[in-house]
Amino acid sequence: MSDAPTEHRADPVESARRSVAAVWRIESARIVATLTRLVGDFGRAEDLAQEALADALAQWPETGVPANPGAWLTAVAKRKAIDGWRRQERYDDRLATIARDLETRETQADAQELPWDPDVIDDDVLRLVFVSCHPVLSREARVALTLRVIGGLSAEEIARAFLVSTSAVQQRIVRAKKTLAAAHVPFAVPDRAEFGERLGAVLGVLYLVFNEGHSASAGDDWMRPELSREALRLGRVLAELVPGEPEAHGLVALMELTAARFPARLDANGDPVLLADQDRRRWDRGAITRGRAALGRADALGRGRGAYALQAAIAECHAAAPSVDDTDWDRIVLLYEVLGRLAPSPVVDLNRAAAVSMASGPGAALEIIDGLVEDGRLAGYRFLPATRGELLARLGRNDEARAELEAAARLTANERERRILQDRAAELL
């Protein structure tokens, strides 16, 4: 019997599953958007994408992950769509429709029309965002559907982000698809006259997708920067399409100024680096410049700052400060107070409390936090006990602080975040 060590090889099925999950995270929006344009039905497009994912799980353990997995999934889904048309005896009609569409595009190209029409959004993913935010859907359904398809989040992750049950999210998504199909919502953007009622929902979804990338609600990674980058890309496109909308520029400013800190938010091992410990020399100065410029464009419209622009102004305070101690915390508290009046939210109050702790001390902030605990609307929100724990630690109430930090660790589904909270609690023994 040989004493040679046994070579451990990665399970090909598990490896394929991880690859499929990673590809879906990055490519899901483009895949579904491409398929929606092809088949003309949002729900059918995602079903086709899911069928292609199932094929990948079956084939990739044997064949390996293809060089361009996103293109592979799209091609497989397209073949399934064609097979479906054949079975429904609509193949010839559908091909004729596609041919007419191609002929129209070629004719337009030959006519050398303007290369860019300010009233046309020539981006499949952005079209898909507008479809997902159609007014026939409730706000909750719009957010759930867009995060599922555009952000590639699972129902479980969306549920954690919004403090609701997974089954509730799943039901919202199913109902949303059925509603869009019943309403025959086209794969198109609204007319310019309809932008107002749809823009707020679209901005809200982009903001939520960015935040999920900024602080992942679950998984092994603290951040999902690809989600934030996609939200920022779409935000830039949208701001160019609606240059007279200050909140579009405000959101871009907020995302740019927040993303500027990304290079310093992780250490060499991928572990989180909190704001106070970040090397500010690593912050992206180009992003800060772009963020300030976007905020300036919002202000130049002369209609006052909305919720996104106010948050961008807070992020600008951090960007301008050489250190945590040199930050203008009084101004940040004031901006949070204005934001709280404009867009009341217990999360805004929680963030204000953190700023108050730096401006006026932990005691004043703890009063705000205790009020939020009594209010109950943030029950189950991990950042509430995490913040309370840090304030108690600064006040020397270590036993209470440790209990709060341990409670926060139990509430998070993000492994790296849980480890930080547990380590912090252990420091207080």
Buried (B, 14 or more C-beta within 10 A) or exposed (E): EEEEEEEEEEEEEEBBBEBBBBBBBBBBBBBBBBBBBBBBBBBBBBBBBEBBBEBBBEBBBEEEBBEEBBBBBBEBBBEBBBEBBEEEEEBEEBEEEEEEEEEEEEEEEEEEEEEEEEEEBEBBBBBBBBBBBBEEBEEBBBBBBBBBBBBBBBBBBBBBBBEBEBEBBBBBBBBBBEBBEEEEBEBEBBEEEEBEEBBBBBBBBBBBBBBBBBBBBBBEEBBBBBBBBBBBBBBBBBBEBBEEBBBBBBBBBBBBBBBBBBBBBBEEEEEBBEEEEBEBEBBBEEBBBBBBEBBEBBBEBEEEBBBBBBBBBBBBBBBEBEEBEEBBBBBBBBBBBBBBEEBEEBBBBBBBBBBBBBBEEBEBBBEBBEEBEEEEEBEEBBBBBBBBBBBBBBBEBBEBBBBBBBBBBEBBBBBBBBBBBBEBBEEBE
